[in-house]
Amino acid sequence: MTSYTEDNIKSLDWKAHIRMRPGMYIGKLGDGSSADDGIYILLKEVLDNSIDEFVMGSGRTIEVSVHNSRVIVRDYGRGIPLGKVVDVVSKMNTGGKYDTKAFKKSVGLNGVGTKAVNALSSFFRVESTRDNKSVSAEFEQGELKDTESLDDTSRRRGTKVTFTPDPEIFKKFNYRKEYIEKMLKNYVYLNPGLTIIFNGEKFYSEDGLKDLLGDRIAEKDQLFPIIHLKGEDIEVALTFSKAQYSEEYHSFVNGQHTTQGGTHQSAFREAIVKTIREFYGKNFEPSDVRKSIVSAISIKVMEPIFESQTKTKLGSTEMGGKFPTVRTYVVDFVKTKLDNYLHRNTDVADNIHRKILQAEKERKDLSGIRKLAKERAKKASLHNKKLRDCRVHLTDTKKENYLDSTLFITEGDSASGSITKSRNVNTQAVFSLRGKPLNSYGLSKKIVYENEEFNLLQAALDIEDTLEDLRYNNIVIATDADVDGMHIRLLIITFFLQFFPELIKRGHLYILQTPLFRVRDKKQTFYCYSEQERKDALKKIKGKPEITRFKGLGEISPDEFVNFIGEDIRLDPVMLDRDQSIEELLKFYMGKNTPQRQDFIIDNLKVEVDLAEELQDEIN
């Protein structure tokens, strides 16, 4: 039996604990390929403090600079009290937001945020200026290295934070401009009048959530112009999409994007159904009312309770102050404001009514086949060879690694076999396709239930009616890097675009990168994902190298595959261009052949013979 003595009891200081258990403070680590990776949480934690300054009426401009791995955030708020500059960023449970007089409805309430950024950065510098005086402090991995004070300065008041995520913690990370821009846009949508300048580009909004929805759904895809409702501590925007089936919500609490929803989002969904039913005097099915809705809600709560440090799901039931519960407040507001709007805008009310009746008709038409498909899926789930599930899912928000939950969609027994044998059974599941899936472009939702693989995939993800119950944070398409593999990727993406586009909009869909080459000698092995990486590897190899060209996932042994889906996994996010409608996108790539698409293929084709000749030239 292992001994258990006083020597086994350890006490970690604040920075050592954060560095040892970063997931408790910032969620998953990642490499920057996902919007919820740790490097973006670090940026958000610093930005939240600057946003709170704006909310409290101080500082209307925030400057953000991200170059390579160095991040700078500068606000023009009140500035951290000079005598507390070091404490605020290095002493746990220290901050101004415990004093609700100074920060009434703040995002960061736990006194942890900037401390986590400091501890997880190889370089961290904070500088505060107020009353013509300035104090700065520099840290390395949370360890104070230097302080400086200026008693007479012409610098504008405010706070400037500079940090570099520690490469010891964040392996081979890279900031993606698209994710940062989306984050910053959300901040200005939620704070009309605020200006954020990112690497010289200006972000500003006057119409709040109306602008947010306008950025998420093209005007031609809107069933009617966006409804925009505002009240004390609440703002709502909504429309319905002509191009998607399921529901789409963007919810926020005190400026925090609650990607997992929570009590406010549940109340909002309930309120829409309740209001519509009472307006028309009919007991419509909730799914018929909410089908194709695209909406956003933002509320402000006194001392909100979130279900994790990353604040992705609201757990609060109380609004705080003079207001009743979150549910009562949201339902009463929507019932009053939306009902008034529909009475004043009868054309919109008529559009909604027609949409509900159409949804009702489609649901009844599908009822028989849906029942049959559910029974088939239930039987299949008992002995489903297509799905090799994992233990932790996205719905397990109490577990530290729930954001790592991943479903690999593969094709063929050999590829799925390699991934299955080398995966992390706690967080990685595998769904195996049989051959090429059906091209679902232009088909109705009926095909999802008629096609066994689509039905089982939908059941595995648990997204039939809403993304609320999505079981995996990352859905990864893992196919061969050849023509057939590319075609399968397109067909899977088409399925999600056609029936579940919000899954892509929320950043859940990825393409797995696998190495094209293995370059090795007796001492070293390099896995190369591009031509340039192969050339770089050849320069490091002494003597004649052995070069292997991987043509399919089935060729890669499980012992090697573990290197590609573990800590060093490389994922390419599937993103949508807001300026191009989903219908146009699908029509171009998946519709009938057009001269334009033929030209596109010819212009972007790289023939295998050409690659082989280049490879031989390098070896020679």
ZAMARGU-4260 file (C-alpha; in steps of 0.2 Angstrom, whole numbers, plus 5000, padded with zeros to 4 digits):
<rodrens>
0) 5000/5000/5000 | 5007/5017/4995 | 5011/5028/5011 | 5001/5043/5014 | 5010/5056/5026
5) 5012/5075/5029 | 5024/5075/5014 | 5010/5071/5002 | 5000/5087/5007 | 5004/5101/4995
10) 5000/5119/4995 | 5001/5128/4979 | 5003/5147/4977 | 4990/5156/4966 | 5000/5156/4950
15) 5006/5138/4952 | 4988/5132/4954 | 4982/5141/4939 | 4996/5134/4928 | 4993/5116/4935
20) 4974/5117/4932 | 4971/5130/4918 | 4955/5121/4913 | 4947/5127/4929 | 4950/5145/4925
25) 4949/5147/4906 | 4941/5131/4900 | 4951/5121/4887 | 4968/5126/4880 | 4968/5122/4861
30) 4979/5130/4848 | 4967/5145/4842 | 4958/5135/4829 | 4942/5136/4840 | 4933/5152/4846
35) 4933/5145/4864 | 4951/5141/4865 | 4961/5147/4880 | 4970/5161/4870 | 4954/5170/4866
40) 4948/5168/4884 | 4964/5177/4890 | 4960/5191/4878 | 4941/5191/4884 | 4946/5192/4902
45) 4957/5208/4899 | 4943/5216/4888 | 4929/5212/4901 | 4938/5224/4913 | 4939/5238/4899
50) 4921/5235/4895 | 4915/5237/4913 | 4924/5254/4913 | 4913/5259/4898 | 4897/5252/4906
55) 4901/5263/4921 | 4902/5278/4910 | 4921/5280/4908 | 4931/5278/4892 | 4922/5277/4875
60) 4936/5269/4866 | 4946/5253/4868 | 4962/5249/4857 | 4966/5231/4854 | 4982/5225/4845
65) 4987/5207/4841 | 5003/5204/4831 | 5009/5186/4831 | 5008/5181/4849 | 5009/5198/4858
70) 4992/5206/4863 | 4989/5224/4869 | 4973/5231/4876 | 4972/5249/4880 | 4957/5258/4888
75) 4954/5276/4893 | 4944/5272/4908 | 4947/5277/4926 | 4963/5267/4928 | 4967/5254/4941
80) 4970/5263/4958 | 4989/5266/4958 | 4992/5258/4975 | 4983/5242/4970 | 4991/5239/4952
85) 5001/5224/4957 | 4988/5216/4969 | 4974/5217/4956 | 4983/5206/4944 | 4992/5195/4956
90) 4982/5192/4972 | 4967/5180/4970 | 4950/5186/4976 | 4956/5204/4974 | 4946/5216/4963
95) 4935/5231/4962 | 4919/5221/4957 | 4916/5215/4975 | 4910/5233/4978 | 4893/5233/4969
100) 4893/5252/4971 | 4907/5254/4958 | 4902/5239/4947 | 4884/5236/4948 | 4881/5223/4934
105) 4899/5218/4930 | 4904/5202/4920 | 4919/5198/4931 | 4914/5196/4949 | 4926/5182/4955
110) 4943/5192/4956 | 4951/5179/4945 | 4952/5185/4927 | 4967/5195/4925 | 4976/5184/4938
115) 4974/5169/4926 | 4980/5179/4911 | 4995/5184/4921 | 4999/5167/4927 | 4997/5159/4910
120) 5008/5172/4901 | 5026/5171/4897 | 5026/5190/4898 | 5013/5201/4906 | 5013/5220/4909
125) 5000/5231/4917 | 5001/5250/4917 | 4988/5262/4925 | 4987/5281/4923 | 4977/5292/4933
130) 4979/5310/4941 | 4994/5313/4930 | 5003/5298/4938 | 5007/5281/4931 | 5012/5264/4939
135) 5017/5249/4929 | 5022/5231/4933 | 5030/5217/4923 | 5028/5198/4926 | 5034/5182/4919
140) 5023/5167/4922 | 5015/5177/4936 | 5031/5181/4944 | 5034/5200/4947 | 5050/5206/4939
145) 5049/5224/4939 | 5039/5240/4944 | 5040/5258/4939 | 5031/5274/4945 | 5030/5291/4936
150) 5024/5305/4946 | 5021/5318/4932 | 5015/5311/4915 | 5005/5318/4901 | 4998/5301/4897
155) 4979/5299/4896 | 4971/5291/4910 | 4966/5272/4908 | 4974/5255/4909 | 4985/5246/4896
160) 4988/5227/4897 | 5001/5218/4887 | 5003/5199/4887 | 5010/5185/4877 | 5002/5168/4881
165) 5015/5156/4887 | 5020/5143/4874 | 5024/5131/4888 | 5005/5130/4891 | 4998/5134/4874
170) 5007/5123/4861 | 5009/5130/4844 | 4995/5142/4845 | 4989/5155/4833 | 4977/5169/4835
175) 4964/5169/4821 | 4958/5186/4815 | 4940/5180/4812 | 4937/5175/4830 | 4944/5191/4837
180) 4933/5201/4825 | 4918/5191/4830 | 4921/5194/4849 | 4924/5212/4847 | 4909/5215/4836
185) 4899/5206/4850 | 4906/5219/4862 | 4901/5234/4852 | 4883/5227/4848 | 4881/5225/4866
190) 4887/5242/4870 | 4881/5255/4858 | 4892/5270/4858 | 4908/5260/4861 | 4922/5261/4849
195) 4934/5247/4848 | 4949/5249/4836 | 4957/5232/4832 | 4974/5233/4822 | 4968/5249/4815
200) 4951/5244/4810 | 4936/5252/4819 | 4921/5243/4826 | 4905/5253/4831 | 4887/5250/4833
205) 4872/5261/4835 | 4858/5248/4834 | 4864/5235/4846 | 4857/5218/4844 | 4848/5223/4828
210) 4866/5225/4820 | 4871/5209/4827 | 4857/5199/4819 | 4860/5209/4803 | 4878/5203/4803
215) 4872/5185/4806 | 4858/5183/4793 | 4858/5191/4776 | 4844/5203/4772 | 4837/5192/4758
220) 4836/5177/4770 | 4825/5186/4782 | 4807/5182/4782 | 4804/5200/4788 | 4814/5215/4794
225) 4822/5212/4811 | 4811/5216/4826 | 4821/5226/4839 | 4814/5228/4857 | 4823/5237/4871
230) 4819/5239/4890 | 4827/5242/4906 | 4841/5229/4908 | 4835/5219/4893 | 4836/5220/4874
235) 4829/5208/4861 | 4830/5206/4842 | 4822/5192/4831 | 4817/5187/4814 | 4814/5171/4805
240) 4825/5163/4791 | 4820/5157/4774 | 4835/5147/4773 | 4836/5136/4788 | 4825/5124/4798
245) 4830/5124/4816 | 4832/5138/4830 | 4846/5150/4832 | 4849/5160/4847 | 4863/5172/4853
250) 4862/5176/4871 | 4871/5187/4883 | 4872/5192/4901 | 4881/5208/4907 | 4890/5208/4890
255) 4896/5190/4892 | 4891/5178/4877 | 4883/5163/4885 | 4886/5151/4871 | 4878/5137/4882
260) 4862/5147/4885 | 4855/5146/4902 | 4840/5152/4912 | 4837/5168/4902 | 4838/5159/4885
265) 4826/5146/4891 | 4814/5160/4897 | 4816/5169/4880 | 4811/5153/4871 | 4796/5150/4882
270) 4791/5168/4880 | 4790/5168/4861 | 4779/5153/4861 | 4767/5160/4875 | 4766/5177/4866
275) 4762/5170/4849 | 4749/5158/4856 | 4740/5171/4865 | 4741/5184/4850 | 4733/5171/4838
280) 4722/5163/4851 | 4728/5146/4845 | 4738/5132/4855 | 4752/5130/4842 | 4766/5117/4845
285) 4781/5126/4852 | 4792/5118/4838 | 4781/5125/4825 | 4782/5143/4833 | 4800/5143/4835
290) 4805/5134/4819 | 4818/5144/4809 | 4819/5158/4822 | 4835/5168/4822 | 4836/5179/4838
295) 4846/5187/4851 | 4843/5192/4869 | 4854/5202/4881 | 4850/5205/4900 | 4859/5213/4914
300) 4859/5204/4931 | 4865/5209/4948 | 4879/5197/4953 | 4875/5183/4940 | 4879/5165/4944
305) 4887/5156/4930 | 4890/5137/4929 | 4909/5139/4926 | 4923/5151/4926 | 4921/5153/4907
310) 4904/5159/4910 | 4896/5150/4895 | 4879/5146/4904 | 4869/5157/4916 | 4863/5148/4931
315) 4855/5163/4940 | 4836/5162/4943 | 4836/5180/4951 | 4838/5196/4942 | 4842/5206/4958
320) 4837/5224/4963 | 4818/5228/4960 | 4815/5215/4947 | 4807/5198/4950 | 4815/5181/4944
325) 4824/5180/4927 | 4810/5170/4920 | 4796/5181/4925 | 4805/5197/4919 | 4810/5190/4902
330) 4792/5182/4899 | 4783/5198/4905 | 4794/5209/4894 | 4793/5199/4878 | 4774/5196/4881
335) 4771/5215/4882 | 4783/5222/4869 | 4781/5208/4855 | 4762/5208/4857 | 4762/5227/4855
340) 4773/5226/4840 | 4763/5212/4831 | 4747/5223/4834 | 4755/5238/4826 | 4764/5228/4811
345) 4750/5216/4804 | 4760/5212/4789 | 4774/5204/4800 | 4760/5195/4810 | 4753/5188/4794
350) 4770/5182/4789 | 4773/5173/4806 | 4756/5165/4805 | 4759/5158/4787 | 4776/5152/4793
355) 4769/5143/4808 | 4755/5135/4797 | 4768/5129/4785 | 4779/5122/4799 | 4764/5113/4806
360) 4760/5105/4789 | 4778/5099/4787 | 4778/5092/4805 | 4762/5082/4801 | 4768/5076/4785
365) 4784/5070/4793 | 4776/5063/4809 | 4774/5045/4802 | 4792/5044/4795 | 4799/5053/4810
370) 4791/5040/4822 | 4798/5026/4812 | 4815/5034/4811 | 4816/5037/4830 | 4811/5018/4833
375) 4825/5013/4821 | 4837/5025/4829 | 4833/5018/4846 | 4836/5000/4841 | 4852/5005/4832
380) 4858/5014/4847 | 4858/4998/4857 | 4870/4990/4844 | 4875/5005/4834 | 4892/5001/4825
385) 4892/5018/4817 | 4894/5027/4834 | 4908/5024/4846 | 4904/5036/4860 | 4915/5045/4873
390) 4911/5047/4891 | 4911/5067/4893 | 4899/5077/4882 | 4896/5096/4879 | 4880/5095/4891
395) 4891/5089/4905 | 4895/5107/4910 | 4900/5103/4928 | 4915/5093/4921 | 4931/5102/4918
400) 4934/5095/4901 | 4917/5096/4893 | 4923/5109/4880 | 4935/5095/4873 | 4920/5084/4868
405) 4923/5079/4850 | 4914/5068/4837 | 4925/5062/4822 | 4915/5059/4807 | 4925/5046/4796
410) 4922/5036/4780 | 4927/5017/4779 | 4931/5004/4792 | 4950/5007/4791 | 4950/5025/4794
415) 4937/5024/4808 | 4947/5009/4815 | 4963/5019/4816 | 4955/5034/4825 | 4945/5023/4837
420) 4960/5014/4843 | 4970/5030/4846 | 4957/5041/4852 | 4954/5048/4870 | 4939/5038/4875
425) 4934/5051/4888 | 4932/5065/4876 | 4933/5059/4858 | 4919/5049/4849 | 4919/5042/4832
430) 4904/5041/4819 | 4908/5030/4804 | 4900/5033/4787 | 4897/5019/4774 | 4903/5026/4758
435) 4899/5043/4751 | 4883/5051/4759 | 4869/5057/4749 | 4870/5075/4741 | 4856/5083/4752
440) 4856/5100/4742 | 4838/5105/4738 | 4830/5091/4748 | 4817/5093/4762 | 4820/5088/4780
445) 4811/5072/4776 | 4827/5065/4769 | 4835/5066/4786 | 4823/5053/4793 | 4822/5043/4777
450) 4841/5041/4776 | 4848/5030/4789 | 4865/5038/4791 | 4858/5056/4792 | 4845/5050/4805
455) 4858/5041/4815 | 4870/5056/4814 | 4856/5068/4819 | 4852/5056/4834 | 4871/5055/4839
460) 4872/5074/4839 | 4855/5076/4847 | 4850/5091/4837 | 4834/5087/4830 | 4824/5102/4836
465) 4837/5113/4844 | 4856/5115/4847 | 4852/5116/4866 | 4856/5098/4868 | 4871/5097/4856
470) 4882/5083/4863 | 4899/5087/4856 | 4908/5104/4856 | 4919/5099/4841 | 4912/5090/4826
475) 4927/5085/4815 | 4926/5079/4797 | 4940/5066/4795 | 4942/5060/4777 | 4956/5056/4766
480) 4965/5071/4758 | 4961/5065/4740 | 4947/5068/4727 | 4935/5056/4735 | 4939/5062/4753
485) 4936/5080/4747 | 4920/5075/4739 | 4914/5067/4755 | 4919/5083/4765 | 4908/5093/4754
490) 4893/5081/4755 | 4894/5082/4774 | 4896/5101/4775 | 4881/5102/4763 | 4871/5091/4775
495) 4874/5103/4789 | 4872/5119/4779 | 4855/5112/4772 | 4848/5107/4789 | 4858/5114/4803
500) 4868/5129/4797 | 4868/5137/4815 | 4879/5123/4820 | 4892/5130/4808 | 4888/5148/4812
505) 4892/5144/4831 | 4909/5137/4826 | 4906/5118/4830 | 4912/5111/4813 | 4930/5107/4808
510) 4941/5098/4795 | 4954/5087/4803 | 4971/5090/4795 | 4982/5075/4793 | 5000/5075/4787
515) 5003/5073/4769 | 5021/5066/4772 | 5032/5057/4784 | 5050/5062/4783 | 5062/5052/4793
520) 5079/5045/4796 | 5086/5033/4809 | 5086/5047/4822 | 5072/5059/4818 | 5054/5058/4812
525) 5044/5073/4805 | 5026/5074/4800 | 5023/5087/4787 | 5006/5095/4783 | 5011/5105/4768
530) 5024/5106/4755 | 5034/5119/4764 | 5034/5109/4780 | 5041/5094/4770 | 5055/5105/4763
535) 5059/5112/4780 | 5060/5094/4787 | 5072/5089/4773 | 5084/5102/4778 | 5085/5095/4795
540) 5088/5077/4790 | 5106/5072/4787 | 5109/5059/4774 | 5096/5051/4763 | 5079/5053/4770
545) 5064/5041/4769 | 5049/5050/4763 | 5031/5042/4764 | 5017/5050/4755 | 5001/5047/4765
550) 4986/5045/4753 | 4973/5039/4765 | 4969/5039/4784 | 4968/5020/4783 | 4987/5019/4779
555) 4991/5028/4795 | 4993/5015/4810 | 4985/5019/4826 | 5002/5021/4835 | 5005/5035/4823
560) 4987/5042/4822 | 4988/5046/4841 | 5000/5060/4836 | 4987/5069/4825 | 4972/5069/4836
565) 4980/5072/4853 | 4988/5088/4860 | 4995/5093/4843 | 4979/5090/4833 | 4977/5102/4819
570) 4959/5108/4814 | 4953/5120/4801 | 4936/5128/4806 | 4922/5128/4793 | 4916/5146/4792
575) 4902/5155/4783 | 4904/5172/4774 | 4890/5183/4780 | 4890/5192/4763 | 4885/5176/4754
580) 4868/5167/4757 | 4868/5148/4761 | 4857/5145/4746 | 4870/5153/4734 | 4884/5144/4742
585) 4876/5127/4740 | 4870/5131/4723 | 4887/5135/4717 | 4896/5119/4724 | 4882/5106/4725
590) 4869/5111/4712 | 4870/5106/4693 | 4886/5109/4685 | 4890/5126/4679 | 4903/5134/4668
595) 4908/5145/4683 | 4911/5129/4694 | 4921/5120/4681 | 4932/5136/4679 | 4934/5136/4698
600) 4940/5118/4698 | 4952/5120/4684 | 4960/5135/4692 | 4962/5127/4709 | 4967/5109/4703
605) 4984/5102/4708 | 4987/5086/4699 | 4995/5071/4708 | 5008/5069/4695 | 5014/5086/4698
610) 5016/5083/4716 | 5025/5067/4713 | 5037/5076/4701 | 5041/5089/4715 | 5044/5076/4728
615) 5056/5067/4717 | 5065/5083/4713 | 5067/5086/4732 | 5074/5069/4735 | 5087/5070/4721
</rodrens>
